[in-house]
Amino acid sequence: DLEFVDDLKGGLRRFKLFRSLVLERAEGWREIPDIYVSGTRERPFLTSGFQPPFSEKSLTKLIYVSAHTQNYATGGSVLHLFLGEKLAVAQKKKLIRSIFENYPVKYVTLTPTLSRCNSCGFKVVGEKLRCPSCGSDDMTVYSRVIGYFRPVARRVFAKDPEKGLYEGAENVWQDSRRADWVSRGILTLSDLGDEVLE
């Protein structure tokens, strides 16, 4: 990370890194002219965003990591919290207030998972593979891609977060995006703690 690199400039002894570094050209190395890199040592070029893994199951750890990494990005860095259940407006307010009061987080999104029955039209917050209203398995699961909701898959028949498997009769998202989605940490009411639920 950038702090570690800066500390290295101050001397390797602090980190007990007693190595002598020898710089030599790697085998097969060739000069490549006209490569331009933005920024200098005095004014470094920083990435526009950073996203910690969504798969973190601990809400506190996810917020902590995001709070500390958002400071190294110049913009676009966001803490995505994926909701597996419907939260009341008051609960959402308490959750957001708690995050901003206790961590240096700059930007947060709350993304509910939505399910819709294609047989009876019933809609529900959360991932449902069978309709709670009519019992049909013809459900379409929706989530946010980047700024907007899209169907993930319809009639899901195979789901294995360990293998990154999320297969339906109709798969709208690409394989890699569905694999990422199925392994996300989806927050439920039990993850939020008493201070948010009261």
Long-range contacts (C-beta under 8 A, 24 or more apart in sequence): 1-72, 2-44, 2-72, 46-72, 46-73, 46-74, 47-72, 47-73, 47-74, 48-73, 48-74, 48-75, 48-76, 48-77, 49-73, 49-75, 49-76, 49-77, 49-78, 50-77, 51-77, 51-78, 51-80, 52-79, 54-80, 54-82, 54-180, 54-183, 54-184, 54-185, 55-183, 55-184, 55-185, 56-185, 57-185, 58-185, 59-185, 59-187, 59-191, 59-192, 59-193, 62-185, 63-99, 63-103, 63-105, 64-103, 66-103, 66-105, 67-103, 67-104, 67-105, 68-104, 70-104, 70-105, 70-106, 70-107, 71-104, 77-106, 77-107, 78-107, 78-108, 78-109, 79-105, 79-107, 79-108, 79-109, 80-108, 80-109, 80-111, 81-108, 81-109, 81-110, 81-111, 81-187, 82-111, 82-112, 82-113, 82-143, 82-184, 82-185, 82-186, 82-187, 83-110, 83-111, 83-112, 83-113, 83-125, 83-186, 83-187, 84-112, 84-113, 84-126, 84-127, 84-186, 84-187, 84-188, 85-125, 85-126, 85-187, 85-188, 85-189, 86-112, 86-125, 86-126, 87-189, 87-192, 91-192, 91-196, 91-197, 94-195, 94-196, 94-198, 95-192, 95-196, 98-195, 98-196, 109-144, 111-143, 111-144, 113-141, 113-142, 113-143, 113-186, 114-141, 114-142, 114-143, 114-149, 115-139, 115-140, 115-141, 115-142, 116-140, 116-142, 118-154, 127-186, 129-156, 129-159, 141-168, 143-181, 145-173, 145-177, 152-178, 152-181, 153-178
